[in-house]
Amino acid sequence: MPDKALLVRIDRFEVEAHKDGSFEVGVDVFLSMINDRDQWVTDTRRFAQRATIASNRTREIVTAFQAIMDVLLPEMSNWAVQQM
Protein backbone atom coordinates (compact mmCIF):
# COMPACT_ATOMS: atom_id res chain seq x y z
CA MET A 1 0.00 0.00 0.00
CA PRO A 2 1.42 3.43 -0.90
CA ASP A 3 2.17 6.02 1.75
CA LYS A 4 0.83 8.89 -0.33
CA ALA A 5 -1.70 9.34 -3.08
CA LEU A 6 -2.02 12.06 -5.69
CA LEU A 7 -5.48 13.39 -6.49
CA VAL A 8 -5.96 15.30 -9.75
CA ARG A 9 -8.88 17.63 -10.42
CA ILE A 10 -9.22 19.25 -13.85
CA ASP A 11 -11.27 22.42 -13.53
CA ARG A 12 -10.68 23.84 -16.97
CA PHE A 13 -9.69 22.31 -20.29
CA GLU A 14 -11.44 24.49 -22.81
CA VAL A 15 -11.43 26.98 -25.61
CA GLU A 16 -13.29 30.23 -25.01
CA ALA A 17 -14.42 32.56 -27.81
CA HIS A 18 -14.03 36.31 -27.22
CA LYS A 19 -16.09 39.10 -28.76
CA ASP A 20 -13.06 40.44 -30.62
CA GLY A 21 -12.80 37.20 -32.63
CA SER A 22 -9.86 35.76 -30.71
CA PHE A 23 -9.93 32.55 -28.72
CA GLU A 24 -8.40 31.59 -25.40
CA VAL A 25 -7.22 28.08 -24.66
CA GLY A 26 -7.03 27.32 -20.97
CA VAL A 27 -6.11 24.54 -18.59
CA ASP A 28 -6.55 24.60 -14.80
CA VAL A 29 -5.50 21.58 -12.76
CA PHE A 30 -5.48 21.15 -8.99
CA LEU A 31 -3.21 18.53 -7.46
CA SER A 32 -3.63 17.31 -3.90
CA MET A 33 -1.20 15.06 -2.10
CA ILE A 34 -2.77 12.97 0.64
CA ASN A 35 -1.52 10.54 3.26
CA ASP A 36 -3.00 7.23 2.25
CA ARG A 37 -3.45 5.90 5.80
CA ASP A 38 -5.55 8.73 7.23
CA GLN A 39 -6.63 10.51 4.01
CA TRP A 40 -5.16 13.76 5.34
CA VAL A 41 -4.38 16.32 2.63
CA THR A 42 -0.74 17.32 3.06
CA ASP A 43 -0.55 19.88 0.25
CA THR A 44 -2.55 21.24 -2.67
CA ARG A 45 -1.45 23.33 -5.60
CA ARG A 46 -3.16 24.88 -8.60
CA PHE A 47 -1.49 24.76 -12.00
CA ALA A 48 -2.93 26.99 -14.72
CA GLN A 49 -1.93 28.24 -18.11
CA ARG A 50 -3.69 30.24 -20.82
CA ALA A 51 -2.91 30.99 -24.45
CA THR A 52 -4.63 33.34 -26.85
CA ILE A 53 -5.00 32.13 -30.41
CA ALA A 54 -6.27 33.91 -33.51
CA SER A 55 -8.65 31.28 -34.85
CA ASN A 56 -10.64 28.22 -33.92
CA ARG A 57 -8.87 25.97 -36.39
CA THR A 58 -8.29 22.51 -35.00
CA ARG A 59 -4.55 22.57 -35.64
CA GLU A 60 -4.12 25.89 -33.84
CA ILE A 61 -6.20 24.72 -30.87
CA VAL A 62 -4.30 21.43 -30.56
CA THR A 63 -0.96 23.24 -30.86
CA ALA A 64 -1.99 25.66 -28.09
CA PHE A 65 -3.09 22.84 -25.79
CA GLN A 66 0.18 21.00 -26.45
CA ALA A 67 2.22 24.12 -25.64
CA ILE A 68 0.30 24.57 -22.39
CA MET A 69 0.76 20.95 -21.37
CA ASP A 70 4.47 21.14 -22.26
CA VAL A 71 4.73 23.76 -19.52
CA LEU A 72 2.32 22.32 -16.97
CA LEU A 73 3.26 18.63 -17.00
CA PRO A 74 6.90 19.14 -15.92
CA GLU A 75 5.75 21.63 -13.25
CA MET A 76 3.17 19.18 -11.93
CA SER A 77 5.62 16.27 -11.99
CA ASN A 78 8.29 18.25 -10.14
CA TRP A 79 5.79 19.36 -7.51
CA ALA A 80 4.49 15.81 -6.98
CA VAL A 81 8.01 14.40 -6.60
CA GLN A 82 8.88 17.11 -4.05
CA GLN A 83 5.82 16.15 -2.00
CA MET A 84 6.90 12.52 -1.70
All heavy atoms as an XYZ file, in Angstrom:
681
protein
N       0.839     -1.180      0.000
C       0.000      0.000      0.000
C       0.889      1.251      0.000
O       1.832      1.339      0.778
C      -0.912     -0.014      1.228
C      -1.820      1.190      1.265
S      -2.799      1.270      2.770
C      -4.296      0.535      2.226
N       0.579      2.224     -0.842
C       1.415      3.434     -0.899
C       1.225      4.307      0.340
O       0.181      4.262      0.996
C       0.901      4.148     -2.145
C      -0.497      3.677     -2.326
C      -0.516      2.256     -1.798
N       2.249      5.084      0.627
C       2.174      6.024      1.754
C       1.390      7.274      1.389
O       0.742      7.876      2.226
C       3.572      6.437      2.209
C       4.337      5.284      2.819
O       3.697      4.363      3.354
O       5.576      5.309      2.750
N       1.493      7.670      0.129
C       0.833      8.894     -0.329
C       0.067      8.602     -1.611
O       0.380      7.681     -2.346
C       1.861      9.985     -0.600
C       2.692     10.353      0.608
C       2.860     11.805      0.714
C       3.654     12.117      1.970
N       3.857     13.506      2.143
N      -0.925      9.434     -1.848
C      -1.704      9.336     -3.082
C      -1.839     10.734     -3.683
O      -1.896     11.730     -2.956
C      -3.080      8.747     -2.812
N      -1.881     10.796     -4.983
C      -2.019     12.062     -5.694
C      -3.415     12.127     -6.302
O      -3.811     11.259     -7.076
C      -0.967     12.169     -6.801
C      -0.999     13.435     -7.649
C      -0.662     14.657     -6.789
C      -0.012     13.310     -8.806
N      -4.157     13.161     -5.927
C      -5.476     13.394     -6.495
C      -5.359     14.503     -7.531
O      -4.705     15.524     -7.287
C      -6.470     13.806     -5.419
C      -6.675     12.819     -4.268
C      -7.655     13.397     -3.260
C      -7.168     11.491     -4.799
N      -6.011     14.324     -8.662
C      -5.958     15.298     -9.749
C      -7.381     15.750    -10.053
O      -8.272     14.925    -10.258
C      -5.333     14.681    -11.017
C      -5.297     15.703    -12.140
C      -3.944     14.143    -10.719
N      -7.580     17.068    -10.063
C      -8.876     17.631    -10.421
C      -8.666     18.613    -11.573
O      -7.911     19.579    -11.437
C      -9.492     18.347     -9.220
C     -10.919     18.823     -9.487
C     -11.496     19.523     -8.290
N     -11.041     20.907     -8.302
C     -10.918     21.667     -7.232
N     -11.162     21.189     -6.030
N     -10.511     22.924     -7.336
N      -9.308     18.355    -12.690
C      -9.217     19.250    -13.848
C     -10.430     20.164    -13.822
O     -11.566     19.708    -13.982
C      -9.159     18.453    -15.165
C      -7.943     17.530    -15.166
C      -9.131     19.416    -16.364
C      -7.900     16.560    -16.331
N     -10.184     21.448    -13.593
C     -11.272     22.417    -13.528
C     -11.515     23.118    -14.853
O     -12.613     23.630    -15.083
C     -10.989     23.470    -12.456
C     -11.198     22.934    -11.054
O     -11.863     21.894    -10.906
O     -10.687     23.552    -10.106
N     -10.504     23.162    -15.679
C     -10.676     23.837    -16.969
C      -9.793     23.161    -18.007
O      -8.607     22.961    -17.785
C     -10.291     25.308    -16.850
C     -10.513     26.089    -18.123
C     -10.193     27.563    -17.924
N     -10.584     28.308    -19.111
C     -10.110     29.474    -19.445
N      -9.225     30.066    -18.673
N     -10.498     30.075    -20.532
N     -10.394     22.819    -19.112
C      -9.688     22.309    -20.287
C     -10.586     22.684    -21.445
O     -11.451     21.910    -21.867
C      -9.497     20.789    -20.186
C      -8.502     20.255    -21.178
C      -7.174     20.110    -20.821
C      -8.891     19.902    -22.458
C      -6.240     19.613    -21.731
C      -7.973     19.408    -23.362
C      -6.651     19.260    -23.004
N     -10.452     23.963    -21.884
C     -11.441     24.487    -22.812
C     -10.888     25.570    -23.721
O      -9.803     26.107    -23.494
C     -12.624     25.047    -22.037
C     -12.286     26.270    -21.214
C     -13.447     26.774    -20.368
O     -14.502     26.118    -20.330
O     -13.294     27.831    -19.755
N     -11.685     25.864    -24.713
C     -11.430     26.981    -25.615
C     -12.600     27.946    -25.454
O     -13.759     27.544    -25.534
C     -11.335     26.523    -27.086
C     -11.119     27.726    -28.000
C     -10.248     25.495    -27.263
N     -12.270     29.205    -25.212
C     -13.286     30.229    -25.008
C     -13.213     31.252    -26.135
O     -12.132     31.751    -26.455
C     -13.040     30.911    -23.665
C     -14.069     31.929    -23.277
C     -13.772     32.519    -21.904
O     -13.194     31.825    -21.063
O     -14.106     33.701    -21.717
N     -14.349     31.552    -26.744
C     -14.416     32.556    -27.813
C     -14.625     33.936    -27.194
O     -15.451     34.108    -26.295
C     -15.554     32.233    -28.764
N     -13.889     34.926    -27.688
C     -14.027     36.307    -27.225
C     -14.748     37.139    -28.284
O     -14.744     36.799    -29.469
C     -12.649     36.912    -26.934
C     -11.953     36.257    -25.796
N     -12.293     36.464    -24.484
C     -10.932     35.364    -25.763
C     -11.519     35.757    -23.699
N     -10.680     35.069    -24.454
N     -15.334     38.231    -27.850
C     -16.092     39.105    -28.758
C     -15.237     39.698    -29.869
O     -15.736     40.015    -30.941
C     -16.774     40.223    -27.972
C     -17.895     39.723    -27.096
C     -18.540     40.855    -26.336
C     -19.629     40.302    -25.439
N     -20.311     41.358    -24.700
N     -13.948     39.851    -29.623
C     -13.056     40.443    -30.624
C     -12.632     39.445    -31.708
O     -11.850     39.772    -32.594
C     -11.829     41.057    -29.964
C     -10.911     40.028    -29.319
O     -11.216     38.812    -29.363
O      -9.883     40.445    -28.761
N     -13.139     38.202    -31.619
C     -12.803     37.198    -32.625
C     -11.628     36.311    -32.256
O     -11.329     35.356    -32.962
N     -10.964     36.621    -31.158
C      -9.856     35.759    -30.707
C     -10.416     34.632    -29.839
O     -11.588     34.635    -29.460
C      -8.822     36.574    -29.932
O      -9.360     37.020    -28.702
N      -9.554     33.698    -29.529
C      -9.931     32.551    -28.719
C      -8.878     32.345    -27.641
O      -7.705     32.618    -27.858
C     -10.029     31.288    -29.593
C     -11.088     31.402    -30.646
C     -10.811     32.007    -31.867
C     -12.367     30.924    -30.413
C     -11.789     32.132    -32.837
C     -13.353     31.048    -31.377
C     -13.065     31.652    -32.596
N      -9.323     31.870    -26.490
C      -8.397     31.590    -25.397
C      -8.487     30.110    -25.051
O      -9.563     29.580    -24.785
C      -8.739     32.421    -24.168
C      -7.762     32.194    -23.024
C      -8.104     33.029    -21.815
O      -9.054     32.674    -21.104
O      -7.409     34.034    -21.594
N      -7.331     29.468    -25.072
C      -7.220     28.077    -24.659
C      -6.745     28.092    -23.216
O      -5.818     28.825    -22.869
C      -6.212     27.328    -25.561
C      -6.017     25.909    -25.078
C      -6.662     27.353    -27.013
N      -7.410     27.310    -22.370
C      -7.028     27.323    -20.967
C      -7.085     25.965    -20.316
O      -7.938     25.137    -20.652
N      -6.158     25.763    -19.391
C      -6.108     24.544    -18.594
C      -5.876     24.946    -17.142
O      -4.971     25.730    -16.853
C      -4.971     23.600    -19.067
C      -4.886     22.381    -18.166
C      -5.158     23.203    -20.523
N      -6.726     24.444    -16.246
C      -6.554     24.603    -14.799
C      -6.612     23.216    -14.178
O      -7.593     22.486    -14.386
C      -7.681     25.426    -14.176
C      -7.557     26.903    -14.440
O      -6.452     27.364    -14.732
O      -8.582     27.606    -14.329
N      -5.580     22.882    -13.412
C      -5.503     21.581    -12.760
C      -5.126     21.804    -11.301
O      -4.224     22.591    -10.999
C      -4.444     20.679    -13.442
C      -4.336     19.342    -12.724
C      -4.753     20.485    -14.915
N      -5.829     21.127    -10.394
C      -5.479     21.148     -8.985
C      -4.939     19.779     -8.612
O      -5.563     18.755     -8.905
C      -6.696     21.455     -8.110
C      -7.033     22.916     -8.046
C      -7.801     23.497     -9.025
C      -6.561     23.701     -7.008
C      -8.120     24.841     -8.989
C      -6.864     25.051     -6.954
C      -7.641     25.621     -7.947
N      -3.782     19.764     -7.969
C      -3.207     18.526     -7.462
C      -3.263     18.563     -5.937
O      -2.977     19.598     -5.327
C      -1.749     18.369     -7.894
C      -1.459     18.297     -9.381
C       0.035     18.049     -9.605
C      -2.283     17.231    -10.066
N      -3.633     17.446     -5.352
C      -3.634     17.306     -3.896
C      -2.870     16.051     -3.542
O      -3.124     14.978     -4.101
C      -5.060     17.200     -3.353
O      -5.779     18.378     -3.609
N      -1.940     16.198     -2.617
C      -1.196     15.056     -2.105
C      -1.832     14.686     -0.768
O      -2.036     15.554      0.084
C       0.276     15.421     -1.914
C       1.157     14.246     -1.597
S       1.298     13.037     -2.926
C       2.221     13.953     -4.150
N      -2.144     13.399     -0.603
C      -2.768     12.967      0.636
C      -1.995     11.795      1.238
O      -1.373     11.017      0.525
C      -4.247     12.573      0.443
C      -4.385     11.348     -0.455
C      -5.056     13.732     -0.082
C      -5.783     10.769     -0.488
N      -2.028     11.719      2.560
C      -1.516     10.539      3.262
C      -2.535      9.432      3.046
O      -3.721      9.609      3.330
C      -1.353     10.805      4.763
C      -0.135     11.639      5.048
O       0.873     11.565      4.356
N      -0.227     12.465      6.077
N      -2.082      8.305      2.576
C      -3.004      7.230      2.251
C      -3.647      6.619      3.494
O      -4.812      6.251      3.472
C      -2.293      6.153      1.428
C      -3.268      5.231      0.743
O      -4.220      5.763      0.115
O      -3.110      4.012      0.844
N      -2.914      6.546      4.591
C      -3.446      5.901      5.802
C      -4.636      6.643      6.393
O      -5.640      6.050      6.732
C      -2.353      5.794      6.853
C      -1.454      4.633      6.619
C      -0.563      4.372      7.827
N       0.585      3.633      7.335
C       1.807      4.112      7.306
N       2.079      5.294      7.789
N       2.779      3.392      6.801
N      -4.493      7.968      6.555
C      -5.546      8.729      7.226
C      -6.321      9.667      6.296
O      -7.203     10.386      6.743
C      -4.970      9.513      8.402
C      -3.876     10.491      7.977
O      -3.671     10.713      6.776
O      -3.214     11.030      8.894
N      -5.962      9.670      5.018
C      -6.629     10.505      4.005
C      -6.470     12.005      4.280
O      -7.252     12.814      3.799
C      -8.119     10.147      3.885
C      -8.355      8.704      3.504
C      -7.768      8.368      2.146
O      -8.165      8.951      1.151
N      -6.842      7.433      2.089
N      -5.445     12.370      5.022
C      -5.159     13.764      5.343
C      -4.476     14.423      4.151
O      -3.496     13.904      3.631
C      -4.270     13.832      6.581
C      -4.047     15.224      7.076
C      -2.952     16.003      6.850
C      -4.935     15.999      7.858
N      -3.096     17.222      7.443
C      -4.332     17.250      8.074
C      -6.198     15.777      8.395
C      -4.937     18.263      8.805
C      -6.792     16.780      9.128
C      -6.170     18.005      9.331
N      -4.990     15.574      3.728
C      -4.381     16.321      2.631
C      -3.149     17.032      3.168
O      -3.246     17.851      4.082
C      -5.369     17.340      2.022
C      -4.687     18.176      0.951
C      -6.591     16.627      1.457
N      -1.983     16.713      2.595
C      -0.738     17.316      3.061
C      -0.382     18.582      2.285
O       0.289     19.452      2.809
C       0.431     16.326      2.971
O       0.586     15.905      1.619
C       0.183     15.125      3.868
N      -0.825     18.680      1.044
C      -0.553     19.878      0.248
C      -1.437     19.872     -0.993
O      -1.825     18.814     -1.485
C       0.908     19.949     -0.164
C       1.382     21.379     -0.436
O       0.530     22.304     -0.427
O       2.575     21.575     -0.654
N      -1.751     21.061     -1.459
C      -2.547     21.238     -2.673
C      -1.938     22.387     -3.453
O      -1.471     23.362     -2.874
C      -4.011     21.586     -2.331
O      -4.562     20.527     -1.561
C      -4.846     21.780     -3.572
N      -1.965     22.248     -4.767
C      -1.454     23.334     -5.603
C      -2.241     23.407     -6.897
O      -2.612     22.389     -7.469
C       0.020     23.127     -5.909
C       0.586     24.281     -6.722
C       2.065     24.300     -6.769
N       2.478     25.209     -7.827
C       3.650     25.185     -8.403
N       4.553     24.319     -8.011
N       3.943     26.023     -9.360
N      -2.474     24.629     -7.339
C      -3.156     24.882     -8.598
C      -2.109     25.139     -9.675
O      -1.152     25.886     -9.470
C      -4.047     26.113     -8.467
C      -4.699     26.526     -9.762
C      -5.558     27.781     -9.524
N      -6.142     28.218    -10.760
C      -5.900     29.394    -11.331
N      -5.075     30.257    -10.756
N      -6.469     29.717    -12.466
N      -2.333     24.543    -10.831
C      -1.489     24.761    -12.003
C      -2.406     25.269    -13.108
O      -3.420     24.629    -13.417
C      -0.813     23.463    -12.440
C       0.142     22.926    -11.412
C      -0.302     22.114    -10.385
C       1.497     23.254    -11.475
C       0.580     21.628     -9.435
C       2.380     22.767    -10.524
C       1.919     21.961     -9.501
N      -2.062     26.404    -13.693
C      -2.926     26.986    -14.719
C      -2.084     27.645    -15.796
O      -1.005     28.176    -15.515
C      -3.875     28.010    -14.097
N      -2.613     27.607    -16.979
C      -1.932     28.235    -18.109
C      -3.002     28.625    -19.123
O      -3.987     27.913    -19.310
C      -0.939     27.238    -18.722
C       0.015     27.808    -19.707
C       1.204     28.478    -19.038
O       1.507     28.218    -17.894
N       1.872     29.331    -19.757
N      -2.771     29.750    -19.790
C      -3.686     30.243    -20.817
C      -2.880     30.622    -22.055
O      -1.720     31.006    -21.953
C      -4.420     31.501    -20.356
C      -5.087     31.409    -19.010
C      -6.515     30.957    -19.135
N      -7.241     30.976    -17.888
C      -7.196     30.019    -16.979
N      -6.381     29.010    -17.118
N      -7.939     30.073    -15.899
N      -3.527     30.548    -23.193
C      -2.907     30.992    -24.446
C      -3.991     31.576    -25.329
O      -5.073     31.002    -25.472
C      -2.225     29.830    -25.156
N      -3.709     32.726    -25.905
C      -4.634     33.344    -26.848
C      -4.240     32.931    -28.254
O      -3.062     32.961    -28.604
C      -4.605     34.882    -26.715
O      -4.951     35.226    -25.365
C      -5.569     35.540    -27.665
N      -5.243     32.531    -29.022
C      -5.000     32.132    -30.410
C      -5.930     32.938    -31.316
O      -6.955     33.457    -30.874
C      -5.200     30.615    -30.615
C      -6.575     30.162    -30.163
C      -4.116     29.847    -29.869
C      -6.870     28.698    -30.430
N      -5.552     33.040    -32.578
C      -6.268     33.905    -33.508
C      -7.481     33.260    -34.160
O      -8.368     33.961    -34.648
C      -5.307     34.392    -34.595
N      -7.528     31.938    -34.184
C      -8.654     31.279    -34.853
C      -9.063     30.025    -34.097
O      -8.375     29.588    -33.184
C      -8.279     30.906    -36.290
O      -7.471     29.753    -36.315
N     -10.178     29.463    -34.537
C     -10.637     28.225    -33.915
C     -10.332     27.008    -34.786
O     -10.999     25.992    -34.693
C     -12.131     28.297    -33.589
C     -12.996     28.426    -34.828
O     -12.506     28.658    -35.930
N     -14.294     28.286    -34.646
N      -9.288     27.115    -35.584
C      -8.866     25.970    -36.391
C      -8.327     24.873    -35.479
O      -7.600     25.131    -34.524
C      -7.783     26.390    -37.379
C      -8.292     27.291    -38.473
C      -7.229     27.469    -39.557
N      -7.699     28.415    -40.521
C      -7.112     29.574    -40.779
N      -5.999     29.907    -40.158
N      -7.616     30.385    -41.669
N      -8.669     23.659    -35.831
C      -8.288     22.513    -35.002
C      -6.790     22.462    -34.758
O      -6.347     22.271    -33.616
C      -8.759     21.201    -35.659
O     -10.176     21.268    -35.835
C      -8.395     20.002    -34.810
N      -6.009     22.643    -35.795
C      -4.550     22.568    -35.643
C      -4.035     23.621    -34.658
O      -3.173     23.337    -33.826
C      -3.866     22.722    -36.992
C      -2.344     22.701    -36.868
C      -1.712     22.548    -38.181
N      -1.937     21.146    -38.539
C      -1.378     20.525    -39.540
N      -0.558     21.147    -40.322
N      -1.627     19.265    -39.793
N      -4.560     24.823    -34.734
C      -4.118     25.891    -33.837
C      -4.527     25.604    -32.385
O      -3.755     25.827    -31.447
C      -4.688     27.235    -34.291
C      -3.995     28.409    -33.662
C      -4.305     29.721    -34.340
O      -4.854     29.741    -35.459
O      -3.978     30.746    -33.720
N      -5.726     25.071    -32.207
C      -6.199     24.724    -30.869
C      -5.334     23.608    -30.273
O      -4.873     23.701    -29.133
C      -7.680     24.297    -30.910
C      -8.557     25.509    -31.229
C      -8.098     23.656    -29.584
C     -10.000     25.165    -31.540
N      -5.108     22.559    -31.047
C      -4.304     21.435    -30.557
C      -2.886     21.888    -30.239
O      -2.308     21.497    -29.214
C      -4.306     20.281    -31.583
C      -3.285     19.219    -31.214
C      -5.701     19.671    -31.688
N      -2.314     22.726    -31.090
C      -0.963     23.243    -30.855
C      -0.915     24.057    -29.564
O       0.039     23.948    -28.786
C      -0.496     24.082    -32.053
O      -0.490     23.253    -33.217
C       0.884     24.663    -31.830
N      -1.945     24.859    -29.319
C      -1.987     25.665    -28.094
C      -2.110     24.771    -26.859
O      -1.409     24.987    -25.853
C      -3.143     26.655    -28.153
N      -2.981     23.770    -26.916
C      -3.090     22.836    -25.787
C      -1.767     22.114    -25.548
O      -1.344     21.929    -24.400
C      -4.204     21.810    -26.013
C      -5.569     22.269    -25.568
C      -6.618     22.325    -26.462
C      -5.806     22.638    -24.254
C      -7.876     22.729    -26.068
C      -7.064     23.046    -23.840
C      -8.106     23.097    -24.752
N      -1.103     21.702    -26.612
C       0.181     21.003    -26.454
C       1.221     21.911    -25.810
O       1.964     21.484    -24.920
C       0.695     20.501    -27.803
C       1.959     19.674    -27.694
C       1.752     18.408    -26.893
O       0.886     17.609    -27.214
N       2.530     18.221    -25.833
N       1.267     23.168    -26.229
C       2.221     24.119    -25.644
C       1.937     24.325    -24.155
O       2.863     24.389    -23.337
C       2.166     25.443    -26.389
N       0.669     24.417    -23.800
C       0.297     24.574    -22.393
C       0.721     23.351    -21.593
O       1.322     23.464    -20.516
C      -1.225     24.818    -22.267
C      -1.562     26.239    -22.738
C      -1.704     24.592    -20.832
C      -3.047     26.518    -22.851
N       0.424     22.177    -22.094
C       0.761     20.955    -21.371
C       2.271     20.738    -21.301
O       2.760     20.168    -20.322
C       0.051     19.749    -21.987
C      -1.473     19.825    -21.898
S      -2.117     20.246    -20.252
C      -1.694     18.773    -19.332
N       3.002     21.225    -22.309
C       4.470     21.140    -22.264
C       5.036     21.945    -21.098
O       6.119     21.632    -20.595
C       5.079     21.634    -23.577
C       4.911     20.654    -24.722
O       4.531     19.487    -24.482
O       5.139     21.069    -25.882
N       4.320     22.968    -20.679
C       4.734     23.765    -19.518
C       4.218     23.130    -18.223
O       4.963     22.969    -17.254
C       4.214     25.219    -19.643
C       4.440     25.998    -18.356
C       4.870     25.918    -20.819
N       2.935     22.772    -18.214
C       2.315     22.316    -16.971
C       2.772     20.929    -16.511
O       2.961     20.715    -15.309
C       0.792     22.314    -17.111
C       0.125     23.683    -17.203
C      -1.392     23.531    -17.264
C       0.515     24.567    -16.040
N       2.914     19.992    -17.419
C       3.258     18.631    -17.002
C       4.583     18.539    -16.246
O       4.638     17.898    -15.185
C       3.222     17.676    -18.188
C       1.818     17.332    -18.687
C       1.886     16.510    -19.965
C       1.020     16.610    -17.621
N       5.659     19.177    -16.721
C       6.896     19.140    -15.915
C       6.727     19.829    -14.554
O       7.255     19.355    -13.546
C       7.928     19.870    -16.776
C       7.403     19.803    -18.160
C       5.910     19.798    -18.026
N       5.985     20.940    -14.519
C       5.752     21.626    -13.249
C       4.996     20.725    -12.278
O       5.341     20.636    -11.101
C       4.958     22.920    -13.463
C       5.721     24.026    -14.136
C       4.866     25.268    -14.359
O       3.690     25.307    -13.917
O       5.371     26.217    -14.981
N       3.962     20.056    -12.774
C       3.165     19.175    -11.928
C       3.987     17.977    -11.452
O       3.924     17.589    -10.278
C       1.903     18.713    -12.648
C       0.912     19.850    -12.872
S      -0.683     19.331    -13.554
C      -0.228     18.788    -15.182
N       4.773     17.411    -12.359
C       5.620     16.272    -11.991
C       6.639     16.656    -10.932
O       6.823     15.927     -9.940
C       6.361     15.736    -13.216
O       5.460     15.250    -14.172
N       7.291     17.785    -11.121
C       8.295     18.247    -10.140
C       7.646     18.474     -8.783
O       8.208     18.105     -7.749
C       8.993     19.509    -10.626
C       9.913     19.245    -11.794
O      10.364     18.130    -12.018
N      10.186     20.284    -12.565
N       6.484     19.101     -8.772
C       5.790     19.362     -7.511
C       5.441     18.038     -6.817
O       5.672     17.889     -5.613
C       4.523     20.186     -7.764
C       3.775     20.467     -6.507
C       4.003     21.483     -5.619
C       2.675     19.712     -5.976
N       3.117     21.399     -4.575
C       2.295     20.325     -4.783
C       1.981     18.592     -6.404
C       1.246     19.839     -4.008
C       0.943     18.116     -5.634
C       0.576     18.735     -4.440
N       4.891     17.096     -7.565
C       4.489     15.812     -6.982
C       5.689     15.069     -6.394
O       5.611     14.525     -5.287
C       3.784     14.955     -8.025
N       6.802     15.074     -7.101
C       8.011     14.403     -6.597
C       8.499     15.060     -5.317
O       8.895     14.383     -4.358
C       9.110     14.385     -7.676
C      10.450     13.964     -7.095
C       8.710     13.476     -8.830
N       8.447     16.388     -5.256
C       8.877     17.106     -4.052
C       7.998     16.791     -2.846
O       8.456     16.857     -1.709
C       8.900     18.603     -4.300
C       9.983     19.040     -5.257
C       9.855     20.508     -5.638
O       8.944     21.209     -5.211
N      10.772     20.966     -6.478
N       6.737     16.443     -3.102
C       5.820     16.151     -2.003
C       6.011     14.752     -1.425
O       5.536     14.453     -0.352
C       4.357     16.303     -2.460
C       4.022     17.661     -3.006
C       4.474     18.785     -2.102
O       4.165     18.804     -0.917
N       5.228     19.719     -2.647
N       6.701     13.896     -2.157
C       6.904     12.519     -1.696
C       7.956     12.543     -0.644
O       8.285     12.281      0.236
C       7.338     11.607     -2.828
C       6.328     11.544     -3.945
S       4.707     11.102     -3.369
C       4.406      9.610     -4.232
